[in-house]
Amino acid sequence: MLSNTKTPMKTLRFENSLRELILAGTKTTTWRLNDEKDISVNDTLSFLDKNGNQFALAKVCEVRLKTFGRLNTSDKEGYESFSSDE
């Protein structure tokens, strides 16, 4: 017998300061370290603030995998800086 249970929606958490940039369409990309959510093109994601409140739904248009050392300056724009690319 088939079950009617739905797979839980994948979520991404963002700093509260990024909420307005995301909603305005200014911030349209993100990168994650050691993310195991298996995000794929056409997934619908729930965007949460740091308090766990949903503020948007988004559809994934593109996924790129890069090692940390291959991130360029524009990839890092708007993110905290690290002392090393390794």
C-alpha positions as CSV (number, residue, x, y, z in Angstrom):
1,M,0.0,0.0,0.0
2,L,1.3,3.5,-0.9
3,S,1.8,6.0,1.9
4,N,0.5,9.6,1.6
5,T,3.4,11.0,3.7
6,K,5.2,13.8,2.1
7,T,9.0,14.2,2.1
8,P,9.8,17.2,4.4
9,M,10.8,20.3,2.4
10,K,14.5,21.1,2.4
11,T,15.4,24.3,4.3
12,L,18.2,26.8,4.3
13,R,18.9,29.1,7.2
14,F,20.2,32.7,6.6
15,E,21.5,35.4,8.8
16,N,18.7,37.8,9.6
17,S,20.6,40.6,7.9
18,L,20.3,38.8,4.6
19,R,16.5,38.5,4.6
20,E,15.8,41.8,2.9
21,L,18.5,41.3,0.3
22,I,17.0,37.9,-0.6
23,L,13.4,39.3,-0.7
24,A,14.5,42.2,-2.9
25,G,16.2,39.8,-5.3
26,T,19.7,41.4,-4.7
27,K,21.0,38.2,-3.2
28,T,20.3,35.3,-5.5
29,T,23.1,32.8,-4.7
30,T,24.4,31.0,-1.7
31,W,27.1,28.5,-0.9
32,R,27.3,26.0,1.9
33,L,30.2,24.1,3.5
34,N,29.6,20.4,4.2
35,D,26.0,20.6,3.3
36,E,24.3,17.2,3.1
37,K,20.8,18.3,1.9
38,D,21.3,16.9,-1.6
39,I,19.9,20.1,-3.2
40,S,19.1,19.6,-6.8
41,V,17.8,21.8,-9.7
42,N,14.0,22.3,-9.4
43,D,13.9,21.6,-5.6
44,T,11.6,24.0,-3.7
45,L,13.4,25.3,-0.6
46,S,12.0,27.0,2.5
47,F,14.2,29.9,3.5
48,L,14.4,30.4,7.3
49,D,15.9,33.1,9.4
50,K,18.2,32.3,12.3
51,N,15.1,32.0,14.6
52,G,13.6,29.3,12.3
53,N,10.9,31.6,10.9
54,Q,10.2,31.0,7.2
55,F,10.4,34.1,5.1
56,A,10.4,32.8,1.6
57,L,10.1,29.8,-0.7
58,A,12.5,29.5,-3.6
59,K,13.0,27.1,-6.6
60,V,16.6,26.0,-7.3
61,C,17.6,27.0,-10.9
62,E,21.3,25.9,-10.8
63,V,23.7,24.0,-8.6
64,R,27.5,24.3,-8.9
65,L,29.9,22.3,-6.9
66,K,33.3,23.8,-6.1
67,T,36.0,23.1,-3.7
68,F,36.6,25.9,-1.2
69,G,39.9,26.7,-2.8
70,R,38.3,27.3,-6.2
71,L,35.9,30.0,-5.0
72,N,36.7,33.3,-6.6
73,T,36.4,36.8,-5.2
74,S,32.8,37.3,-6.6
75,D,31.7,33.9,-5.1
76,K,32.9,35.2,-1.7
77,E,31.2,38.6,-2.0
78,G,28.8,39.2,1.0
79,Y,30.3,36.3,3.1
80,E,32.5,36.3,6.1
81,S,36.2,36.1,5.2
82,F,38.6,33.3,6.1
83,S,42.3,33.4,6.7
84,S,42.9,30.7,4.2
85,D,41.3,29.1,1.1
86,E,42.2,25.6,2.3
